[in-house]
Amino acid sequence: MDVFIFSLEVEASTLGHDACDGYGNDLESIVADMHVLLESQSPFRRELQRSVEWCLRHECPRGDAASLASALTRRGYRVNMRSSLGGGQGSECFQNLQHTFLSVLPPSASKSSAPLVVDPCFREQFAIAHPTPRYEALCRAIPAALAIEARALGALVPRLAREMEEAFRTTGAATPPWRRARAMLSKWLPEPDRVVQCAVETWGDEGEGGACLPASPPVTPFAELAQAPSFECQQPLDEPDTPAAGCSGAFSCTSAQESQEMGGADRAEG
């Protein structure tokens, strides 16, 4: 059994009855749905998840994408390290965030195979400064590091973003535009012209990373794979006039840049 599996009973039991009621489904149902979503994927995803967790424990103490890419490459996986560029004109910068993630295929993959998205700091992307008890329990159920099919990621992230929006609302704060579903998805599923491919250092000093090169199109565009009917966010994507977000760093509880952004948003909402 994968160690990432959501601890359903434990996390749900950390909340009182009131904390689970009043917004959408109860926490237990949401966690169960996410569990089913992850477990319904391919055997390769489960194998890769185990490899990711092993590498992070034994070979990648810093937990960054560059060192994980090197470790997975040495284990025979076909790994591309990609950086979503973020930015854009006007309000587009609120919806296009910078982030680094991995695109991974098995050694024997065919040209038609779809890569999996791997993020060594997936849970950290959903950390906020003042979570509600419900949202805090949900975040504890999110895998710290995740290997996932792009279609499933396109279903999972909007559901988590919706819960994040509700946490902001409950605490009396406006949801920053970079915390909404469309913006969060842009970290892993950017538009084709907003992603670059980075060189993977196989035998060098782990974690040093590599030069970013223009990306060749993925075998199957992530944006197309992300279309999924379940867990779609129904909330409008408002665009408050607030500074846009940047990329998250490696495996801290919250990156310095996001901490600054969240602190500014909290002060603005007072």
C-alpha positions in Angstrom: 0.0 0.0 0.0 1.4 3.4 -0.9 2.4 5.6 2.0 0.8 8.6 0.4 -2.8 7.2 0.8 -5.1 9.6 2.5 -5.6 8.8 6.1 -9.3 9.1 5.9 -10.5 8.1 9.4 -7.7 9.9 11.2 -8.1 13.2 9.4 -11.9 13.2 9.6 -11.8 12.5 13.3 -9.6 15.5 14.0 -12.6 17.8 13.3 -15.8 18.4 15.2 -19.1 17.7 13.6 -19.7 21.4 12.9 -16.4 21.8 11.0 -17.5 19.1 8.5 -20.9 20.5 7.8 -22.1 23.6 6.1 -20.0 23.6 2.9 -20.3 21.2 0.1 -19.7 17.6 1.1 -18.4 16.6 4.5 -14.6 16.3 4.8 -14.8 12.5 4.9 -16.5 12.3 1.6 -14.1 14.7 -0.1 -11.1 12.8 1.2 -12.6 9.5 0.1 -13.3 10.9 -3.4 -9.7 12.0 -3.7 -8.5 8.6 -2.5 -10.6 6.9 -5.2 -9.3 9.4 -7.8 -5.7 8.5 -7.1 -6.2 4.8 -6.6 -8.1 4.5 -9.9 -5.0 5.4 -11.9 -2.5 3.2 -13.7 -0.2 0.7 -12.0 2.7 2.8 -13.3 1.5 5.8 -11.3 1.6 3.8 -8.1 5.0 2.4 -8.9 6.3 5.9 -9.7 4.8 7.3 -6.5 6.7 4.7 -4.5 9.9 5.6 -6.4 9.4 9.3 -5.7 8.9 8.7 -2.0 11.9 6.4 -1.8 14.2 8.9 -3.6 13.1 11.8 -1.5 13.8 9.8 1.7 17.1 8.3 0.7 18.7 10.3 -2.2 17.2 13.8 -2.2 17.3 15.3 1.3 16.6 18.8 -0.1 13.5 17.6 -1.8 13.9 19.8 -4.8 12.8 19.0 -8.3 16.3 19.0 -9.8 17.7 16.4 -7.4 14.6 14.3 -7.7 14.9 14.4 -11.5 18.5 13.2 -11.3 17.5 10.4 -8.9 14.6 9.2 -11.0 16.7 9.3 -14.2 19.3 7.0 -12.5 16.5 4.6 -11.7 15.7 4.3 -15.4 12.8 6.7 -15.8 12.6 9.1 -18.7 12.4 12.4 -17.0 11.9 16.0 -18.2 12.1 18.9 -15.8 9.8 21.7 -16.8 9.3 25.2 -15.6 6.0 27.0 -16.1 7.0 30.6 -16.9 4.1 32.5 -15.5 3.5 36.2 -16.3 1.5 37.7 -19.1 -0.2 41.0 -20.0 -2.4 42.8 -17.5 -4.5 40.4 -15.4 -3.0 37.4 -17.2 -0.2 37.5 -14.7 -2.7 36.6 -11.9 -3.6 33.4 -13.8 -0.1 32.2 -15.0 2.2 31.2 -12.1 5.8 30.1 -12.1 6.6 26.6 -10.9 9.0 23.7 -11.6 7.7 20.2 -11.9 8.7 16.9 -13.6 7.2 15.1 -16.5 8.0 11.4 -16.2 7.6 8.3 -18.5 8.6 4.7 -17.8 11.7 3.4 -19.6 9.7 1.3 -22.1 7.2 4.0 -22.9 6.0 4.4 -26.5 5.7 7.6 -28.4 2.0 7.8 -27.7 2.4 7.4 -23.9 1.2 10.2 -21.8 3.7 11.5 -19.2 2.9 11.8 -15.5 3.3 15.0 -13.5 5.6 14.7 -10.5 5.9 17.4 -7.8 8.1 16.8 -4.8 6.4 19.7 -2.9 2.8 19.3 -4.0 1.2 19.7 -0.6 3.1 22.9 0.1 1.4 24.6 -2.8 -1.9 24.6 -0.9 -0.6 26.0 2.4 -2.2 29.2 3.6 -1.4 31.4 6.6 -4.7 31.0 8.5 -6.4 27.7 7.6 -9.7 26.7 9.1 -9.7 23.4 11.1 -11.4 21.7 8.1 -8.9 23.0 5.6 -5.9 22.2 7.8 -7.2 18.6 8.2 -7.7 18.3 4.4 -4.1 19.6 3.8 -2.7 16.9 6.1 -4.4 14.4 3.9 -2.8 15.7 0.7 0.3 13.8 -0.3 3.5 15.8 0.4 4.9 14.7 -2.9 2.8 13.4 -5.7 3.0 11.5 -9.0 -0.3 11.9 -10.9 -1.8 11.6 -14.3 -2.5 15.0 -15.9 -6.2 14.3 -16.3 -6.5 13.4 -12.6 -4.5 16.5 -11.6 -7.0 18.6 -13.6 -9.8 17.1 -11.5 -8.0 17.3 -8.1 -6.6 20.8 -8.1 -9.9 22.6 -8.7 -11.5 20.7 -5.8 -8.6 21.6 -3.5 -8.7 25.2 -4.7 -12.4 25.4 -3.9 -11.8 24.3 -0.4 -9.0 26.9 -0.1 -11.4 29.6 -1.3 -13.9 28.5 1.4 -11.1 28.7 4.0 -10.3 32.3 3.0 -14.0 33.2 3.1 -14.6 31.6 6.5 -11.7 33.6 8.0 -13.0 36.8 6.5 -10.3 37.2 3.8 -10.7 37.6 0.1 -9.2 34.8 -2.0 -6.0 36.1 -3.8 -6.4 35.6 -7.6 -3.3 33.3 -7.7 -5.0 31.0 -5.2 -8.0 30.2 -7.5 -8.4 27.0 -9.5 -7.3 28.3 -12.9 -4.1 30.0 -11.5 -3.2 26.9 -9.4 -3.5 24.6 -12.4 -1.2 26.8 -14.4 1.7 25.6 -12.1 1.5 22.1 -13.5 -0.6 22.5 -16.7 0.6 25.7 -18.3 -0.2 26.8 -21.8 2.2 25.3 -24.3 3.9 28.7 -24.9 4.4 29.2 -21.2 6.7 26.3 -20.3 10.4 25.6 -20.8 12.3 22.3 -20.5 15.3 22.2 -18.2 18.3 20.0 -18.5 18.5 17.2 -16.0 22.0 16.6 -14.4 22.3 12.9 -14.0 25.6 12.4 -12.2 26.6 15.9 -11.0 25.9 17.6 -7.8 22.3 16.9 -7.0 20.0 19.9 -6.6 22.1 22.2 -8.8 19.6 22.0 -11.6 20.3 22.8 -15.2 19.9 25.4 -17.8 16.3 25.9 -19.1 15.9 25.3 -22.8 12.9 25.9 -25.1 10.5 23.0 -24.5 9.5 20.7 -27.3 5.8 20.0 -27.2 4.8 17.2 -24.8 3.8 13.9 -26.3 0.2 14.6 -25.2 -0.4 18.3 -24.2 -1.1 18.5 -20.5 -3.8 21.1 -21.1 -5.7 18.6 -23.1 -5.2 15.8 -20.7 -6.4 17.9 -17.8 -10.0 18.0 -19.1 -12.0 15.9 -16.6 -15.7 16.0 -15.7 -15.3 15.4 -12.0 -14.3 17.8 -9.2 -14.8 20.8 -11.5 -14.7 24.2 -9.7 -18.0 26.0 -10.2 -16.8 29.3 -8.6 -16.2 32.3 -10.8 -12.5 33.2 -11.1 -12.5 36.8 -9.8 -9.4 38.9 -10.3 -8.9 41.3 -7.3 -6.3 44.0 -7.9 -3.7 42.2 -5.8 0.0 41.4 -6.7 0.3 38.1 -8.5 2.0 35.0 -7.2 5.3 33.5 -8.2 6.8 30.0 -8.0 7.1 27.9 -4.9 10.4 26.9 -3.6 11.5 23.4 -2.6 10.1 21.5 0.3 9.7 24.1 2.9 6.3 24.3 4.7 5.6 27.4 2.7 8.0 29.1 0.3 9.3 32.5 1.2 7.6 34.2 -1.8 4.2 32.7 -1.0 4.6 33.6 2.7 5.2 37.2 1.6 2.2 37.1 -0.7 -0.1 35.6 1.9 1.1 38.1 4.5 0.4 40.9 2.2 -3.1 39.6 1.4 -3.9 39.1 5.1 -2.8 42.6 5.9 -4.8 44.0 3.1 -7.9 42.2 4.3 -7.2 43.1 7.9 
